Amino acid sequence: MLLSLTNAPRDYAWGSDSLLAELEGRTPSGAPEAEVWFGDHPGDPADVEGGGTLDQITGGSLPYLLKLLAAGRPLSIQVHPTIAQAREGWSREDGLAADDPRRNYRDDNHKPELIVALSDTFESLSGLRPVEGTASLLDALGDSAGVEALRQRLRGDGDVLRAVIGWLLGGEAQTEVDDIIEAVRTAAAADAGEWNGTLRAIAGVAEHYPGDPGVVVALLMNHVVLRRGEGVFLRAGLLHAYLSGLGVEIMAASDNVLRGGLTPKRIDVPELLSILDTSAGEVPVLRPSGDSGSTVYPVPIADFALERVSLGGTPLTRDVAGPTMVLATAGDVTVASAAGEARPIAVGAVAFATPDEGAITLSGAGEVFIASPGRDTPMRDQEL
């Protein structure tokens, strides 16, 4: 079966006023447009051409959720659980109503994710920086009382980053937070040497979230700027936040989010700290693979696989071993089934092939992303 999928953009406040409209070649709606979901998740299943929604076809069995994401302002700092943590949390909250504000877990699944930039640049905060690097960054902020308090706490023993994040989000550090944010603004307006880009990005975050302790949590994180076609994989437990840009995002089919700042929503600090992975280091950037016209983004989980394909007029056939989506992001592309049924895909829309198709053929000139379940990819121990 070959189906055409669309969906309406979700109007989260952080959404862009123009990025999705520009991609799709239409007039902006006038409201923030944040995400377009292509999946069977009950929160917003994709619409099927001719009527109905995708979950009516799949029964809610898709292991992944594919999205277009357009960030006009920073998203919340967040982290997602492992499968074991999600199952334990889901079971523990079994007595809470689905809309209970105390609920942290919306399902019993993990939510590793991959984001690939569609805009010329896509800015994010991805993972925690080693303490030595943050100490160097703090040198660019001077010696105000708040900066010195943070510096001293980073010199502590044990799991320093977990302790510092708990201190920042716990409510007793607001005086220091305000002082540090002012130091960031001052340094970003001057010459901070190697930290110019990072401090200007975080000063921009502070403009959207004045006084938010998450701004200082952001100081502890790696500032990553992706170029078009580059991606990052975010494993369970990894602290992250998207700052700006347009991207294709794919994740395990879950809605489990623990927040760590830059949001008016509830932050459960103890639960956040219980699932946070404080292993520090750079998050590898996944880059396009040469001039082959195809880039596969390797991920160490079995929930999903993602391939970016540039078509130049020569048809390309791909096997279909599981429920497969073809998302058009540029040009004019047609998807044909093995039986010869052909469907043109508008930019910003998806062709969905059920496993019985066996194979699909792509033709035309443009760019697509092919999403499917992972193939023969074992899950790492920390994801189980």
C-alpha atoms as a printed R data frame, in Angstrom:
    type eleno elety resid chain resno      x      y       z
1   ATOM     1    CA   MET     A     1  0.000  0.000   0.000
2   ATOM     2    CA   LEU     A     2  1.300  3.459  -0.943
3   ATOM     3    CA   LEU     A     3 -0.271  6.438   0.842
4   ATOM     4    CA   SER     A     4  0.153 10.229   0.805
5   ATOM     5    CA   LEU     A     5  0.513 11.870   4.243
6   ATOM     6    CA   THR     A     6  0.220 15.465   5.402
7   ATOM     7    CA   ASN     A     7 -0.387 17.193   8.725
8   ATOM     8    CA   ALA     A     8 -1.042 20.670  10.082
9   ATOM     9    CA   PRO     A     9  1.861 22.461  11.823
10  ATOM    10    CA   ARG     A    10  1.684 22.505  15.617
11  ATOM    11    CA   ASP     A    11  1.615 26.074  16.929
12  ATOM    12    CA   TYR     A    12  3.992 25.837  19.896
13  ATOM    13    CA   ALA     A    13  5.170 29.282  21.037
14  ATOM    14    CA   TRP     A    14  8.800 28.577  20.064
15  ATOM    15    CA   GLY     A    15  7.856 27.886  16.439
16  ATOM    16    CA   SER     A    16  9.075 29.950  13.495
17  ATOM    17    CA   ASP     A    17  6.834 32.462  11.720
18  ATOM    18    CA   SER     A    18  8.315 31.663   8.310
19  ATOM    19    CA   LEU     A    19 10.604 28.613   8.003
20  ATOM    20    CA   LEU     A    20  7.962 25.962   7.262
21  ATOM    21    CA   ALA     A    21  6.057 28.279   4.922
22  ATOM    22    CA   GLU     A    22  9.264 29.043   3.001
23  ATOM    23    CA   LEU     A    23 10.057 25.329   2.691
24  ATOM    24    CA   GLU     A    24  6.589 24.546   1.362
25  ATOM    25    CA   GLY     A    25  6.379 27.636  -0.868
26  ATOM    26    CA   ARG     A    26  3.258 29.121   0.730
27  ATOM    27    CA   THR     A    27  2.201 32.238   2.571
28  ATOM    28    CA   PRO     A    28  2.957 32.168   6.319
29  ATOM    29    CA   SER     A    29 -0.068 31.575   8.518
30  ATOM    30    CA   GLY     A    30  0.734 34.462  10.835
31  ATOM    31    CA   ALA     A    31  1.079 32.128  13.825
32  ATOM    32    CA   PRO     A    32  4.155 30.250  15.100
33  ATOM    33    CA   GLU     A    33  4.605 26.967  13.209
34  ATOM    34    CA   ALA     A    34  6.809 24.620  15.200
35  ATOM    35    CA   GLU     A    35  6.466 20.984  14.137
36  ATOM    36    CA   VAL     A    36  4.758 18.811  11.554
37  ATOM    37    CA   TRP     A    37  4.314 15.229  12.766
38  ATOM    38    CA   PHE     A    38  4.402 12.292  10.363
39  ATOM    39    CA   GLY     A    39  3.569  9.232  12.385
40  ATOM    40    CA   ASP     A    40  0.818  7.354  14.169
41  ATOM    41    CA   HIS     A    41  1.459  8.799  17.634
42  ATOM    42    CA   PRO     A    42 -1.931  9.411  19.330
43  ATOM    43    CA   GLY     A    43 -0.898 12.987  20.118
44  ATOM    44    CA   ASP     A    44 -1.214 13.965  16.434
45  ATOM    45    CA   PRO     A    45 -1.407 11.141  13.855
46  ATOM    46    CA   ALA     A    46 -0.707 12.136  10.243
47  ATOM    47    CA   ASP     A    47 -3.608 12.736   7.864
48  ATOM    48    CA   VAL     A    48 -4.031 10.270   4.992
49  ATOM    49    CA   GLU     A    49 -5.051 11.627   1.590
50  ATOM    50    CA   GLY     A    50 -8.628 10.575   0.926
51  ATOM    51    CA   GLY     A    51 -9.603 10.582   4.612
52  ATOM    52    CA   GLY     A    52 -8.626  9.166   7.985
53  ATOM    53    CA   THR     A    53 -5.371  9.157   9.901
54  ATOM    54    CA   LEU     A    54 -2.295  6.948   9.815
55  ATOM    55    CA   ASP     A    55 -2.991  5.233  13.144
56  ATOM    56    CA   GLN     A    56 -6.127  3.746  11.563
57  ATOM    57    CA   ILE     A    57 -3.825  2.022   9.059
58  ATOM    58    CA   THR     A    58 -1.006  0.958  11.387
59  ATOM    59    CA   GLY     A    59 -2.870  0.416  14.646
60  ATOM    60    CA   GLY     A    60 -0.337  2.664  16.361
61  ATOM    61    CA   SER     A    61  2.528  0.234  15.752
62  ATOM    62    CA   LEU     A    62  5.130  2.505  14.144
63  ATOM    63    CA   PRO     A    63  8.419  2.406  16.115
64  ATOM    64    CA   TYR     A    64  9.402  5.932  15.035
65  ATOM    65    CA   LEU     A    65  8.017  9.441  14.625
66  ATOM    66    CA   LEU     A    66  9.260 11.655  11.767
67  ATOM    67    CA   LYS     A    67  8.962 15.438  12.033
68  ATOM    68    CA   LEU     A    68  9.740 18.731  10.385
69  ATOM    69    CA   LEU     A    69 10.924 21.073  13.155
70  ATOM    70    CA   ALA     A    70 11.145 24.865  12.824
71  ATOM    71    CA   ALA     A    71 12.605 26.732  15.797
72  ATOM    72    CA   GLY     A    72 12.130 30.501  15.840
73  ATOM    73    CA   ARG     A    73 13.213 30.744  19.479
74  ATOM    74    CA   PRO     A    74 14.935 28.317  21.878
75  ATOM    75    CA   LEU     A    75 13.151 25.155  22.960
76  ATOM    76    CA   SER     A    76 13.294 23.988  26.565
77  ATOM    77    CA   ILE     A    77 16.411 22.245  27.829
78  ATOM    78    CA   GLN     A    78 15.367 18.618  28.113
79  ATOM    79    CA   VAL     A    79 16.363 15.010  28.516
80  ATOM    80    CA   HIS     A    80 14.681 11.690  27.713
81  ATOM    81    CA   PRO     A    81 14.758  8.398  29.649
82  ATOM    82    CA   THR     A    82 16.123  4.995  28.726
83  ATOM    83    CA   ILE     A    83 13.599  2.208  28.171
84  ATOM    84    CA   ALA     A    84 14.226  0.866  31.689
85  ATOM    85    CA   GLN     A    85 13.725  4.322  33.233
86  ATOM    86    CA   ALA     A    86 10.593  4.953  31.153
87  ATOM    87    CA   ARG     A    87  9.041  1.638  32.141
88  ATOM    88    CA   GLU     A    88  9.784  2.209  35.815
89  ATOM    89    CA   GLY     A    89  8.468  5.793  35.711
90  ATOM    90    CA   TRP     A    90  5.344  4.813  33.765
91  ATOM    91    CA   SER     A    91  4.593  2.073  36.278
92  ATOM    92    CA   ARG     A    92  5.242  4.376  39.241
93  ATOM    93    CA   GLU     A    93  2.814  7.001  37.882
94  ATOM    94    CA   ASP     A    94  0.136  4.469  36.953
95  ATOM    95    CA   GLY     A    95 -2.368  6.024  39.358
96  ATOM    96    CA   LEU     A    96 -2.083  9.551  37.903
97  ATOM    97    CA   ALA     A    97 -4.497 10.806  35.256
98  ATOM    98    CA   ALA     A    98 -3.046 11.434  31.793
99  ATOM    99    CA   ASP     A    99 -3.408 15.202  32.271
100 ATOM   100    CA   ASP     A   100 -2.201 15.295  35.880
101 ATOM   101    CA   PRO     A   101  0.448 18.060  36.136
102 ATOM   102    CA   ARG     A   102  2.572 15.790  38.337
103 ATOM   103    CA   ARG     A   103  2.948 13.215  35.539
104 ATOM   104    CA   ASN     A   104  6.416 12.989  33.962
105 ATOM   105    CA   TYR     A   105  5.972  9.852  31.839
106 ATOM   106    CA   ARG     A   106  3.462  9.771  28.971
107 ATOM   107    CA   ASP     A   107  4.366  6.239  27.864
108 ATOM   108    CA   ASP     A   108  6.802  3.427  28.648
109 ATOM   109    CA   ASN     A   109  9.263  4.006  25.804
110 ATOM   110    CA   HIS     A   110 12.609  5.733  25.381
111 ATOM   111    CA   LYS     A   111 13.052  8.704  23.036
112 ATOM   112    CA   PRO     A   112 16.472  8.810  21.391
113 ATOM   113    CA   GLU     A   113 16.394 11.255  18.491
114 ATOM   114    CA   LEU     A   114 18.290 12.480  15.453
115 ATOM   115    CA   ILE     A   115 18.083 16.005  14.021
116 ATOM   116    CA   VAL     A   116 19.402 16.909  10.539
117 ATOM   117    CA   ALA     A   117 19.675 20.555   9.460
118 ATOM   118    CA   LEU     A   118 17.596 21.774   6.504
119 ATOM   119    CA   SER     A   119 18.373 25.475   6.980
120 ATOM   120    CA   ASP     A   120 21.837 26.825   6.189
121 ATOM   121    CA   THR     A   121 22.595 26.650   9.906
122 ATOM   122    CA   PHE     A   122 20.833 24.967  12.804
123 ATOM   123    CA   GLU     A   123 21.923 25.901  16.330
124 ATOM   124    CA   SER     A   124 21.602 23.634  19.333
125 ATOM   125    CA   LEU     A   125 22.917 22.882  22.787
126 ATOM   126    CA   SER     A   126 23.916 19.220  22.806
127 ATOM   127    CA   GLY     A   127 25.371 17.400  25.786
128 ATOM   128    CA   LEU     A   128 27.451 18.665  28.697
129 ATOM   129    CA   ARG     A   129 30.862 20.226  28.186
130 ATOM   130    CA   PRO     A   130 33.774 18.866  30.231
131 ATOM   131    CA   VAL     A   131 34.290 20.935  33.386
132 ATOM   132    CA   GLU     A   132 37.730 22.092  32.221
133 ATOM   133    CA   GLY     A   133 36.184 23.681  29.139
134 ATOM   134    CA   THR     A   134 33.506 25.443  31.161
135 ATOM   135    CA   ALA     A   135 36.191 26.766  33.525
136 ATOM   136    CA   SER     A   136 37.852 28.351  30.483
137 ATOM   137    CA   LEU     A   137 34.528 29.861  29.387
138 ATOM   138    CA   LEU     A   138 33.976 31.323  32.874
139 ATOM   139    CA   ASP     A   139 37.331 33.106  32.595
140 ATOM   140    CA   ALA     A   140 35.691 35.219  29.854
141 ATOM   141    CA   LEU     A   141 32.950 36.274  32.295
142 ATOM   142    CA   GLY     A   142 35.129 37.940  34.903
143 ATOM   143    CA   ASP     A   143 34.973 37.544  38.664
144 ATOM   144    CA   SER     A   144 31.556 38.710  39.800
145 ATOM   145    CA   ALA     A   145 30.075 37.033  42.887
146 ATOM   146    CA   GLY     A   146 27.759 34.800  40.862
147 ATOM   147    CA   VAL     A   147 30.467 33.702  38.438
148 ATOM   148    CA   GLU     A   148 32.826 32.970  41.327
149 ATOM   149    CA   ALA     A   149 30.145 30.916  43.110
150 ATOM   150    CA   LEU     A   150 29.656 28.799  39.978
151 ATOM   151    CA   ARG     A   151 33.402 28.484  39.513
152 ATOM   152    CA   GLN     A   152 33.858 27.207  43.068
153 ATOM   153    CA   ARG     A   153 31.061 24.655  42.741
154 ATOM   154    CA   LEU     A   154 32.615 23.305  39.549
155 ATOM   155    CA   ARG     A   155 35.804 22.666  41.549
156 ATOM   156    CA   GLY     A   156 33.971 20.317  43.899
157 ATOM   157    CA   ASP     A   157 34.305 16.558  44.238
158 ATOM   158    CA   GLY     A   158 32.128 13.749  42.946
159 ATOM   159    CA   ASP     A   159 29.451 14.181  40.289
160 ATOM   160    CA   VAL     A   160 30.006 17.922  40.011
161 ATOM   161    CA   LEU     A   161 27.768 18.601  37.012
162 ATOM   162    CA   ARG     A   162 24.777 16.845  38.562
163 ATOM   163    CA   ALA     A   163 25.279 18.801  41.792
164 ATOM   164    CA   VAL     A   164 25.631 22.145  39.985
165 ATOM   165    CA   ILE     A   165 22.530 21.590  37.844
166 ATOM   166    CA   GLY     A   166 20.570 20.659  40.963
167 ATOM   167    CA   TRP     A   167 21.774 23.838  42.668
168 ATOM   168    CA   LEU     A   168 20.862 26.049  39.700
169 ATOM   169    CA   LEU     A   169 17.376 24.587  39.246
170 ATOM   170    CA   GLY     A   170 16.600 24.086  42.917
171 ATOM   171    CA   GLY     A   171 15.447 27.666  43.561
172 ATOM   172    CA   GLU     A   172 18.117 28.866  45.997
173 ATOM   173    CA   ALA     A   173 20.578 30.237  43.409
174 ATOM   174    CA   GLN     A   174 18.512 32.998  41.783
175 ATOM   175    CA   THR     A   175 20.791 35.815  42.956
176 ATOM   176    CA   GLU     A   176 23.785 34.041  41.431
177 ATOM   177    CA   VAL     A   177 21.814 33.201  38.286
178 ATOM   178    CA   ASP     A   178 20.909 36.848  37.703
179 ATOM   179    CA   ASP     A   179 24.510 37.905  38.250
180 ATOM   180    CA   ILE     A   180 25.877 35.275  35.845
181 ATOM   181    CA   ILE     A   181 23.350 36.197  33.144
182 ATOM   182    CA   GLU     A   182 24.428 39.850  33.386
183 ATOM   183    CA   ALA     A   183 28.064 38.749  33.050
184 ATOM   184    CA   VAL     A   184 27.127 36.745  29.939
185 ATOM   185    CA   ARG     A   185 25.435 39.779  28.379
186 ATOM   186    CA   THR     A   186 28.477 41.949  29.076
187 ATOM   187    CA   ALA     A   187 30.952 39.414  27.700
188 ATOM   188    CA   ALA     A   188 28.831 38.716  24.607
189 ATOM   189    CA   ALA     A   189 28.866 42.437  23.747
190 ATOM   190    CA   ALA     A   190 32.677 42.519  23.974
191 ATOM   191    CA   ASP     A   191 35.409 40.233  22.615
192 ATOM   192    CA   ALA     A   192 35.365 36.847  24.362
193 ATOM   193    CA   GLY     A   193 37.873 35.234  22.014
194 ATOM   194    CA   GLU     A   194 37.179 31.560  21.325
195 ATOM   195    CA   TRP     A   195 33.901 31.779  23.291
196 ATOM   196    CA   ASN     A   196 32.365 34.595  21.209
197 ATOM   197    CA   GLY     A   197 29.889 32.383  19.363
198 ATOM   198    CA   THR     A   198 28.823 30.450  22.436
199 ATOM   199    CA   LEU     A   199 28.315 33.494  24.652
200 ATOM   200    CA   ARG     A   200 26.403 35.391  21.979
201 ATOM   201    CA   ALA     A   201 24.115 32.389  21.519
202 ATOM   202    CA   ILE     A   202 23.476 32.142  25.265
203 ATOM   203    CA   ALA     A   203 22.945 35.896  25.553
204 ATOM   204    CA   GLY     A   204 20.310 35.445  22.852
205 ATOM   205    CA   VAL     A   205 18.694 32.697  24.915
206 ATOM   206    CA   ALA     A   206 18.619 35.056  27.902
207 ATOM   207    CA   GLU     A   207 16.700 37.623  25.844
208 ATOM   208    CA   HIS     A   208 13.901 35.090  25.397
209 ATOM   209    CA   TYR     A   209 14.068 33.729  28.971
210 ATOM   210    CA   PRO     A   210 15.242 36.547  31.271
211 ATOM   211    CA   GLY     A   211 16.180 35.318  34.723
212 ATOM   212    CA   ASP     A   212 15.654 31.653  33.857
213 ATOM   213    CA   PRO     A   213 18.161 29.358  35.635
214 ATOM   214    CA   GLY     A   214 18.233 27.325  32.420
215 ATOM   215    CA   VAL     A   215 20.319 30.098  30.862
216 ATOM   216    CA   VAL     A   216 23.127 29.192  33.260
217 ATOM   217    CA   VAL     A   217 22.558 25.461  32.708
218 ATOM   218    CA   ALA     A   218 23.102 26.294  29.020
219 ATOM   219    CA   LEU     A   219 26.578 27.598  29.941
220 ATOM   220    CA   LEU     A   220 27.479 24.022  30.898
221 ATOM   221    CA   MET     A   221 26.469 22.613  27.491
222 ATOM   222    CA   ASN     A   222 28.154 22.263  24.100
223 ATOM   223    CA   HIS     A   223 27.066 24.912  21.586
224 ATOM   224    CA   VAL     A   224 26.732 23.064  18.259
225 ATOM   225    CA   VAL     A   225 26.098 24.769  14.908
226 ATOM   226    CA   LEU     A   226 25.040 22.342  12.173
227 ATOM   227    CA   ARG     A   227 25.350 23.121   8.469
228 ATOM   228    CA   ARG     A   228 22.735 21.945   5.988
229 ATOM   229    CA   GLY     A   229 22.737 18.150   5.792
230 ATOM   230    CA   GLU     A   230 24.647 17.687   9.061
231 ATOM   231    CA   GLY     A   231 23.033 15.958  12.021
232 ATOM   232    CA   VAL     A   232 23.441 14.969  15.650
233 ATOM   233    CA   PHE     A   233 22.140 11.899  17.447
234 ATOM   234    CA   LEU     A   234 20.921 12.489  21.002
235 ATOM   235    CA   ARG     A   235 20.924  9.384  23.165
236 ATOM   236    CA   ALA     A   236 18.836  8.795  26.264
237 ATOM   237    CA   GLY     A   237 19.953 10.896  29.235
238 ATOM   238    CA   LEU     A   238 21.718 13.531  27.117
239 ATOM   239    CA   LEU     A   239 20.788 17.121  27.983
240 ATOM   240    CA   HIS     A   240 19.900 19.162  24.886
241 ATOM   241    CA   ALA     A   241 17.970 22.126  23.491
242 ATOM   242    CA   TYR     A   242 17.393 23.368  19.948
243 ATOM   243    CA   LEU     A   243 17.949 27.119  19.563
244 ATOM   244    CA   SER     A   244 17.098 28.057  15.980
245 ATOM   245    CA   GLY     A   245 16.689 26.685  12.490
246 ATOM   246    CA   LEU     A   246 14.781 24.207  10.334
247 ATOM   247    CA   GLY     A   247 15.438 20.479  10.495
248 ATOM   248    CA   VAL     A   248 14.206 16.958   9.882
249 ATOM   249    CA   GLU     A   249 13.853 15.113  13.188
250 ATOM   250    CA   ILE     A   250 13.266 11.418  13.764
251 ATOM   251    CA   MET     A   251 12.839  9.742  17.131
252 ATOM   252    CA   ALA     A   252 11.520  6.668  18.840
253 ATOM   253    CA   ALA     A   253  7.735  6.860  19.162
254 ATOM   254    CA   SER     A   254  7.520  8.434  22.609
255 ATOM   255    CA   ASP     A   255  6.455 11.663  24.299
256 ATOM   256    CA   ASN     A   256  8.602 11.351  27.431
257 ATOM   257    CA   VAL     A   257 10.314 14.657  28.232
258 ATOM   258    CA   LEU     A   258 11.973 15.834  31.457
259 ATOM   259    CA   ARG     A   259 12.711 19.569  31.318
260 ATOM   260    CA   GLY     A   260 15.728 21.400  32.696
261 ATOM   261    CA   GLY     A   261 15.026 25.078  32.059
262 ATOM   262    CA   LEU     A   262 13.979 27.622  29.412
263 ATOM   263    CA   THR     A   263 10.313 26.862  29.904
264 ATOM   264    CA   PRO     A   264  7.304 28.029  31.905
265 ATOM   265    CA   LYS     A   265  6.306 24.367  32.246
266 ATOM   266    CA   ARG     A   266  6.881 22.264  35.355
267 ATOM   267    CA   ILE     A   267 10.417 21.111  36.094
268 ATOM   268    CA   ASP     A   268 10.715 18.050  38.333
269 ATOM   269    CA   VAL     A   269 14.303 18.565  39.439
270 ATOM   270    CA   PRO     A   270 14.781 15.267  41.355
271 ATOM   271    CA   GLU     A   271 13.354 13.217  38.476
272 ATOM   272    CA   LEU     A   272 15.437 15.123  35.934
273 ATOM   273    CA   LEU     A   273 18.598 14.489  37.935
274 ATOM   274    CA   SER     A   274 17.720 10.802  38.329
275 ATOM   275    CA   ILE     A   275 17.787 10.175  34.559
276 ATOM   276    CA   LEU     A   276 20.429 12.731  33.539
277 ATOM   277    CA   ASP     A   277 23.620 11.343  32.005
278 ATOM   278    CA   THR     A   278 26.397 13.631  33.219
279 ATOM   279    CA   SER     A   279 29.102 12.045  31.073
280 ATOM   280    CA   ALA     A   280 30.711 15.107  29.510
281 ATOM   281    CA   GLY     A   281 32.166 15.513  26.034
282 ATOM   282    CA   GLU     A   282 31.457 16.655  22.506
283 ATOM   283    CA   VAL     A   283 28.517 15.142  20.652
284 ATOM   284    CA   PRO     A   284 29.732 13.899  17.246
285 ATOM   285    CA   VAL     A   285 28.375 15.730  14.201
286 ATOM   286    CA   LEU     A   286 27.168 13.362  11.478
287 ATOM   287    CA   ARG     A   287 28.184 14.825   8.109
288 ATOM   288    CA   PRO     A   288 27.016 14.200   4.532
289 ATOM   289    CA   SER     A   289 28.964 11.445   2.822
290 ATOM   290    CA   GLY     A   290 30.721 13.015  -0.152
291 ATOM   291    CA   ASP     A   291 29.191 13.344  -3.609
292 ATOM   292    CA   SER     A   292 27.324 10.030  -3.707
293 ATOM   293    CA   GLY     A   293 23.930 11.730  -3.481
294 ATOM   294    CA   SER     A   294 23.041  9.633  -0.438
295 ATOM   295    CA   THR     A   295 23.838 10.048   3.240
296 ATOM   296    CA   VAL     A   296 22.930  7.448   5.850
297 ATOM   297    CA   TYR     A   297 23.051  8.770   9.416
298 ATOM   298    CA   PRO     A   298 24.305  5.904  11.605
299 ATOM   299    CA   VAL     A   299 22.511  5.575  14.936
300 ATOM   300    CA   PRO     A   300 23.097  2.897  17.611
301 ATOM   301    CA   ILE     A   301 19.424  2.032  18.142
302 ATOM   302    CA   ALA     A   302 16.934 -0.176  16.286
303 ATOM   303    CA   ASP     A   303 13.874  2.098  16.390
304 ATOM   304    CA   PHE     A   304 14.675  4.046  13.243
305 ATOM   305    CA   ALA     A   305 17.000  4.637  10.306
306 ATOM   306    CA   LEU     A   306 17.273  7.806   8.214
307 ATOM   307    CA   GLU     A   307 18.757  8.397   4.759
308 ATOM   308    CA   ARG     A   308 19.052 11.691   2.861
309 ATOM   309    CA   VAL     A   309 18.924 11.344  -0.920
310 ATOM   310    CA   SER     A   310 19.580 13.924  -3.652
311 ATOM   311    CA   LEU     A   311 17.918 12.976  -6.945
312 ATOM   312    CA   GLY     A   312 19.240 14.330 -10.217
313 ATOM   313    CA   GLY     A   313 16.848 12.727 -12.679
314 ATOM   314    CA   THR     A   314 18.038  9.113 -12.493
315 ATOM   315    CA   PRO     A   315 15.457  6.829 -10.826
316 ATOM   316    CA   LEU     A   316 16.495  5.193  -7.567
317 ATOM   317    CA   THR     A   317 14.995  2.022  -6.103
318 ATOM   318    CA   ARG     A   318 15.004  1.203  -2.406
319 ATOM   319    CA   ASP     A   319 13.871 -2.015  -0.727
320 ATOM   320    CA   VAL     A   320 11.038 -1.718   1.779
321 ATOM   321    CA   ALA     A   321 11.651 -4.003   4.763
322 ATOM   322    CA   GLY     A   322  9.332 -2.180   7.174
323 ATOM   323    CA   PRO     A   323  6.913  0.766   7.238
324 ATOM   324    CA   THR     A   324  8.774  3.430   5.254
325 ATOM   325    CA   MET     A   325  8.287  7.182   4.811
326 ATOM   326    CA   VAL     A   326  9.674  9.379   2.045
327 ATOM   327    CA   LEU     A   327  9.648 13.065   3.049
328 ATOM   328    CA   ALA     A   328 10.218 15.573   0.222
329 ATOM   329    CA   THR     A   329 12.293 18.620   1.191
330 ATOM   330    CA   ALA     A   330 13.155 20.131  -2.217
331 ATOM   331    CA   GLY     A   331 12.329 19.851  -5.917
332 ATOM   332    CA   ASP     A   332  9.839 17.589  -7.710
333 ATOM   333    CA   VAL     A   333  9.884 13.953  -6.669
334 ATOM   334    CA   THR     A   334  7.597 11.013  -7.440
335 ATOM   335    CA   VAL     A   335  7.419  7.718  -5.551
336 ATOM   336    CA   ALA     A   336  6.247  4.585  -7.376
337 ATOM   337    CA   SER     A   337  5.313  1.212  -5.933
338 ATOM   338    CA   ALA     A   338  6.552 -2.105  -7.306
339 ATOM   339    CA   ALA     A   339  3.133 -2.505  -8.929
340 ATOM   340    CA   GLY     A   340  3.558  0.781 -10.798
341 ATOM   341    CA   GLU     A   341  1.332  3.053  -8.679
342 ATOM   342    CA   ALA     A   342  2.962  6.501  -8.660
343 ATOM   343    CA   ARG     A   343  2.469  9.413  -6.261
344 ATOM   344    CA   PRO     A   344  4.112 12.845  -6.597
345 ATOM   345    CA   ILE     A   345  5.220 14.199  -3.210
346 ATOM   346    CA   ALA     A   346  4.779 17.883  -2.478
347 ATOM   347    CA   VAL     A   347  7.630 19.504  -0.559
348 ATOM   348    CA   GLY     A   348  6.789 19.137   3.119
349 ATOM   349    CA   ALA     A   349  4.632 16.023   2.571
350 ATOM   350    CA   VAL     A   350  5.294 12.265   2.846
351 ATOM   351    CA   ALA     A   351  4.707  9.126   0.815
352 ATOM   352    CA   PHE     A   352  4.167  6.139   3.127
353 ATOM   353    CA   ALA     A   353  4.850  2.569   1.983
354 ATOM   354    CA   THR     A   354  3.640 -0.454   3.930
355 ATOM   355    CA   PRO     A   355  6.033 -3.435   4.134
356 ATOM   356    CA   ASP     A   356  4.080 -5.449   1.557
357 ATOM   357    CA   GLU     A   357  5.314 -3.086  -1.163
358 ATOM   358    CA   GLY     A   358  8.707 -4.778  -1.130
359 ATOM   359    CA   ALA     A   359 10.362 -1.894  -2.990
360 ATOM   360    CA   ILE     A   360  9.738  1.704  -4.061
361 ATOM   361    CA   THR     A   361 11.276  3.755  -6.879
362 ATOM   362    CA   LEU     A   362 12.060  7.467  -6.545
363 ATOM   363    CA   SER     A   363 12.255  9.655  -9.638
364 ATOM   364    CA   GLY     A   364 12.571 13.325 -10.468
365 ATOM   365    CA   ALA     A   365 14.991 16.000  -9.278
366 ATOM   366    CA   GLY     A   366 15.046 17.071  -5.655
367 ATOM   367    CA   GLU     A   367 15.808 15.964  -2.112
368 ATOM   368    CA   VAL     A   368 14.075 13.435   0.113
369 ATOM   369    CA   PHE     A   369 14.589 11.840   3.508
370 ATOM   370    CA   ILE     A   370 13.756  8.137   3.786
371 ATOM   371    CA   ALA     A   371 12.703  6.958   7.254
372 ATOM   372    CA   SER     A   372 12.277  3.324   8.269
373 ATOM   373    CA   PRO     A   373 12.799  1.040  11.250
374 ATOM   374    CA   GLY     A   374 16.463  0.301  11.950
375 ATOM   375    CA   ARG     A   375 17.899 -2.720  10.180
376 ATOM   376    CA   ASP     A   376 20.165 -5.178  11.989
377 ATOM   377    CA   THR     A   377 21.290 -2.466  14.396
378 ATOM   378    CA   PRO     A   378 21.734 -3.741  17.964
379 ATOM   379    CA   MET     A   379 20.696 -1.461  20.788
380 ATOM   380    CA   ARG     A   380 23.427 -0.313  23.155
381 ATOM   381    CA   ASP     A   381 23.262 -1.435  26.756
382 ATOM   382    CA   GLN     A   382 22.415  2.048  28.042
383 ATOM   383    CA   GLU     A   383 19.400  2.195  25.724
384 ATOM   384    CA   LEU     A   384 17.807 -0.970  27.091
